[in-house]
Amino acid sequence: MRRAAALCLALTALVPPGARAQQQHDITGTVVGADGQPASGAMVVALALPDSVLTRWATTGGDGAFSVGPLSPGDYLLQVTLIGHQTVRNPFSITDSDVSAGSIGLEVLAVEVEDLVVSVEHVPFLNRRDTLAFNALAFEVRPNATVEDLLRRLPGIEVGEDGTITAQGEQVQNVLVDGREFFGDDPSVATNNLPADAVERVEVYDRESDTAEFTGIPDGQEERTINLELREDARRGFFGDFYGGFGAEAGDTGLPDLGGDLVAQPEDRVPYDGRLNLNRFSPTTQLAIVANAGNVARPGFRGGGGGRGFGGGGGSEGLFENLGAGLNASHDFTEDTWLRSSYFFGSNDLLRNQTVDEERLLGSEVGSLIQGLSQNDSGSSNHNVDLNSQIQFAEGHDIRIRGDFQAGLSNSSSASIQNQTVDGERLNSAITNYDSDDDEIEAEGRLTWRKRLNDSGRSLIAEGRLDYNDTDERANLESIVEGTVDDPLADANILQDQLSVGETLTNSVRLSWTEPLSQRNVLEFFGERRAIDEDEARTVFDLDEGSPIFNPVLSSAFNRTYTYWSGGLRFSRNTDATRLVFGLEFQNSDLEGAVLDPELDVDPVSNGFTHFLPQAELRVELSEGKNVRLRYNTSTREPSITEFQPYANNDDPLNVYVGNPDLNPEYRHRLRGEYRLFDQFSFMNLFTYASVDFTKDNIAQSRFVDDSGRQVTTPRNTGSAWSTNLGVNFGTPIRSLGTRVSLDYRLTYANETAFVNDEPNDSHIVSNGLNAIVENRDKSLFDVRAGGGLSFNNVSYSLNDRLDENYINPNLFAEGSLYLGQWEIGSNIRFQGYDEDVFGPGLDTTIWEATVKRLIMNDRAEIELGGYDLLNENKGISVTNTSSFNRTQRVQSLGRHVMLRFSYRLGIRGGGGGGGDRFRGRRR
């Protein structure tokens, strides 16, 4: 294996000059697992005796082989370690020649040994060219924690309040379990339900498409993915848990009075939550059942709107109640013939009472203040079926079938009051009630045929795909609009019935041919045809004393067809340390669109576009634990049918939206770089990323504002737009203090041009975030984490600097647990501050929670009493800056409450952070 240059120089400097002058030799050998197969990724360390000083190290390759050296003559101890196996230590001596250690066998299940040297069980990371792996044993979590709790501890990974996972700056699209899909492509189901102590390793990498997986050539369709490698006993046994709890509210976080009684406080609720999670895994089969119901925020869960992410987690999202249940089944018939399937049902009810303060750009001299108060009561239910299967006909010849079906119903009832003022004078106001019922069906099917034509790797791949979407929405709109006193004609009463139906059919066929040029170089030729056919119709009736009258201005029907023809080639060179890819794609697209209403005099839309789409990627493993990745790609985005349709949508009468059939597709360039460094001896890590996005023919908003403040928004190609993202995460243990420190920096920048009454407005939005975290390393008696940070924000507009903002928002947190035998006392407190010069006083929030837990029944069960939001300050505040407005939003949320919970662990227990074996003084 390659040696880290800097580490070698440092270690060499410690050797006396006389010793360095001596002849030096290597020790070689192979490492095999308990099954007799080569063990890849084992760490082999040479320790100089008698003091066990670390001298040289290496890791085994795919064949299990290693070579450690150069070593001066003397006596040594050879230590071999691998996660989940016993550590092997064998003495050896260097005299005047190389030494062969032969074949070293490892036994499964590492045992506790005296602290002698660095042990790989405690190494937190394994950094390879394509994968960053976290050792779950090195990141302690609370007993009975979920995978989401574990992810929140991992450097470079962020989990949002809504359950969204971001890894090294990119959103995670999939969470796999031992490389298999778990409830389709919804990451939240695995992270919310699997116990953290069933996980041995968390891997982060970019999952390739079915085509690229077979050819080995990236095609730009990678998805950021997390793979959960389970412990050996979890892979071969039954495990799970269930818990239930109820409580009582002791306070509420009501909304401020804006001069209306629209928002009524909800009736007293009894907080409750519960979960059932059953898993039965074997080397060939995964079976899982999950079920959940609740109306409170529980750490590691999310709730609110539709989708399969179920559980608690309302938090700042409002007051909710939800129910979910699902079944996941996977089976491997042979190594290359398998089936992955799942079914999920979810039901959600959400009450959102909110206030909005918005500064809106109206022109070069005018900016308005909008204050709004709204109430939205919504419900949804959905069914989802996922299927992924592969059938192998012969070696190198298979077919893969993917399918996804979703059917959902939703309803919403909202009421709002909105006032818009300029310099304290009323510009307009509206009282609006909007009720809607939606039905939606979505289906997707994909068939991929793959065949390797000869032993050199020549292959042919054909793929067909069919997507279908059908929506049906019925709505009722009632609004009273009032203008200024000087403009009584701006007043209007609106009472309408609305019906919107839409249908989209997408089909594509793709062929790919790969031709090996040599053992390491491959060339791919490909071609594709894709067609998108969309129909959407909107019918509006004005109600006059209960009688419907057809409104031809707001009613319309539109059809469009996008047809793509594309083809190109890619070249890939792959070595042990590098992967280099170049590609060029030619794409021709044709657009045909027509308004189907004969009463509207709108010409048909017919246009064609030609784009060249280059692609390049370089991945380099500079040395063990140090790698670089550079990626450049281009893409196009065609306007959505909503952006295309030329009719008006007046759901918000003060903000009417009208599509634009003359839009061109966006042409996007993206350059992204990543650098990862991990020192396996000092445990220091440095993870960085940076990306730049440039969009030509950017589709932005063009707003026309009349004298009464009402606006009509239309999408428009506005030239170019820029955005930049940068992130740095640095962490290192401070052994003299028994702590670990982590520093995190984030930067985002966006530059976009929009139009207000045909005047261009360039917006510049910059956000910087700097955070620091410190925690103790020895967690045998207590676990403490504390930190804080600052968010620096700057927003500026070229058209009107009256709306420019420059502010700093601080945040602080502290959390800790004390372990007293079977008892655990825990508390956490989080403070979020808001710049009073910008947002005004009274928005700062401090959320304090405290729990007492008791393990019973041989540590399988746990009773927990918890108090949440003890200061009653859960205000649900969010801040948004865009090219058109700066908005502060507050959502009524669950306030102070207490909960009594009982949980019970089913099946296996052990390792990571739960049960009786939860803390053994592990360090990192």
Disulfide bonds with the S-S distance in Angstrom:
none
